[in-house]
């Protein structure tokens, strides 16, 4: 799941993936009315570099997994859920905020459109699933169009590259810390071995 500690939860630039097969219908309630239908959206913290070479969300830490939700599925074994359910009114707010900043998601084999990718800016809020698993939810009331960002030609590819760079950075940082913690231990062992050499 996205890591926001030390970063701001306000005005976060987000990349949302809306797949055509991820819609849901409203359900009838006991009083005869129906809940609103909608769609599951996989929102990620934007990590791409824009067309002017500027890193988006510079105030946010590197992301190993930028999805706002990454909870263990209760219906499918060994899988994780990344989509969050938003009703039709919330979706309308997101699409209005995205405006022209929409990119088609196509099946890489057939070329057929399978969804769309949107870019917008909004606040994110801590939330929990019915099973108590934590995730972050986008506040649709705060959704606005992005500003001062020149989108790259291929947003999805740029986002993937940005996340891979984040992962490489985090792995390098971990290795440096591991090496630093091992150094004193190695020096101590060397000192013991030195002292163990007999003098003639």
FENCOR-V183297 format. One record per residue. N is the residue number from 1. RES is the residue in one letter. PSI is psi in whole degrees, 0 to 359 (none if undefined). Layout:
n=N res=RES psi=PSI
n=N res=RES psi=PSI
This chain:
n=1 res=X psi=154
n=2 res=X psi=143
n=3 res=X psi=117
n=4 res=X psi=0
n=5 res=X psi=128
n=6 res=X psi=349
n=7 res=X psi=173
n=8 res=X psi=145
n=9 res=X psi=6
n=10 res=X psi=142
n=11 res=X psi=48
n=12 res=X psi=133
n=13 res=X psi=128
n=14 res=X psi=146
n=15 res=X psi=120
n=16 res=X psi=133
n=17 res=X psi=118
n=18 res=X psi=106
n=19 res=X psi=140
n=20 res=X psi=331
n=21 res=X psi=12
n=22 res=X psi=23
n=23 res=X psi=162
n=24 res=X psi=152
n=25 res=X psi=156
n=26 res=X psi=157
n=27 res=X psi=146
n=28 res=X psi=136
n=29 res=X psi=170
n=30 res=X psi=331
n=31 res=X psi=6
n=32 res=X psi=346
n=33 res=X psi=171
n=34 res=X psi=146
n=35 res=X psi=163
n=36 res=X psi=142
n=37 res=X psi=178
n=38 res=X psi=214
n=39 res=X psi=147
n=40 res=X psi=131
n=41 res=X psi=133
n=42 res=X psi=98
n=43 res=X psi=139
n=44 res=X psi=150
n=45 res=X psi=126
n=46 res=X psi=130
n=47 res=X psi=11
n=48 res=X psi=163
n=49 res=X psi=129
n=50 res=X psi=180
n=51 res=X psi=344
n=52 res=X psi=9
n=53 res=X psi=14
n=54 res=X psi=131
n=55 res=X psi=127
n=56 res=X psi=147
n=57 res=X psi=50
n=58 res=X psi=337
n=59 res=X psi=356
n=60 res=X psi=147
n=61 res=X psi=164
n=62 res=X psi=147
n=63 res=X psi=125
n=64 res=X psi=324
n=65 res=X psi=106
n=66 res=X psi=355
n=67 res=X psi=140
n=68 res=X psi=342
n=69 res=X psi=135
n=70 res=X psi=68
n=71 res=X psi=147
n=72 res=X psi=130
n=73 res=X psi=139
n=74 res=X psi=355
n=75 res=X psi=340
n=76 res=X psi=129
n=77 res=X psi=138
n=78 res=X psi=32
n=79 res=X psi=163
n=80 res=X psi=145
n=81 res=X psi=130
n=82 res=X psi=343
n=83 res=X psi=139
n=84 res=X psi=136
n=85 res=X psi=126
n=86 res=X psi=138
n=87 res=X psi=175
n=88 res=X psi=327
n=89 res=X psi=319
n=90 res=X psi=318
n=91 res=X psi=320
n=92 res=X psi=321
n=93 res=X psi=318
n=94 res=X psi=315
n=95 res=X psi=324
n=96 res=X psi=320
n=97 res=X psi=323
n=98 res=X psi=323
n=99 res=X psi=235
n=100 res=X psi=355
n=101 res=X psi=63
n=102 res=X psi=138
n=103 res=X psi=140
n=104 res=X psi=137
n=105 res=X psi=121
n=106 res=X psi=151
n=107 res=X psi=123
n=108 res=X psi=343
n=109 res=X psi=315
n=110 res=X psi=340
n=111 res=X psi=359
n=112 res=X psi=141
n=113 res=X psi=131
n=114 res=X psi=359
n=115 res=X psi=193
n=116 res=X psi=155
n=117 res=X psi=134
n=118 res=X psi=152
n=119 res=X psi=129
n=120 res=X psi=180
n=121 res=X psi=136
n=122 res=X psi=169
n=123 res=X psi=150
n=124 res=X psi=145
n=125 res=X psi=140
n=126 res=X psi=140
n=127 res=X psi=174
n=128 res=X psi=148
n=129 res=X psi=173
n=130 res=X psi=339
n=131 res=X psi=5
n=132 res=X psi=11
n=133 res=X psi=136
n=134 res=X psi=145
n=135 res=X psi=177
n=136 res=X psi=137
n=137 res=X psi=142
n=138 res=X psi=129
n=139 res=X psi=105
n=140 res=X psi=335
n=141 res=X psi=340
n=142 res=X psi=357
n=143 res=X psi=128
n=144 res=X psi=167
n=145 res=X psi=150
n=146 res=X psi=154
n=147 res=X psi=149
n=148 res=X psi=30
n=149 res=X psi=121
n=150 res=X psi=106
n=151 res=X psi=141
n=152 res=X psi=165
n=153 res=X psi=320
n=154 res=X psi=98
n=155 res=X psi=316
n=156 res=X psi=317
n=157 res=X psi=319
n=158 res=X psi=322
n=159 res=X psi=317
n=160 res=X psi=314
n=161 res=X psi=318
n=162 res=X psi=319
n=163 res=X psi=319
n=164 res=X psi=323
n=165 res=X psi=321
n=166 res=X psi=314
n=167 res=X psi=316
n=168 res=X psi=320
n=169 res=X psi=316
n=170 res=X psi=321
n=171 res=X psi=321
n=172 res=X psi=320
n=173 res=X psi=318
n=174 res=X psi=318
n=175 res=X psi=319
n=176 res=X psi=320
n=177 res=X psi=318
n=178 res=X psi=317
n=179 res=X psi=321
n=180 res=X psi=323
n=181 res=X psi=333
n=182 res=X psi=336
n=183 res=X psi=309
n=184 res=X psi=323
n=185 res=X psi=318
n=186 res=X psi=321
n=187 res=X psi=320
n=188 res=X psi=318
n=189 res=X psi=318
n=190 res=X psi=321
n=191 res=X psi=319
n=192 res=X psi=316
n=193 res=X psi=324
n=194 res=X psi=316
n=195 res=X psi=336
n=196 res=X psi=349
n=197 res=X psi=122
n=198 res=X psi=146
n=199 res=X psi=133
n=200 res=X psi=none
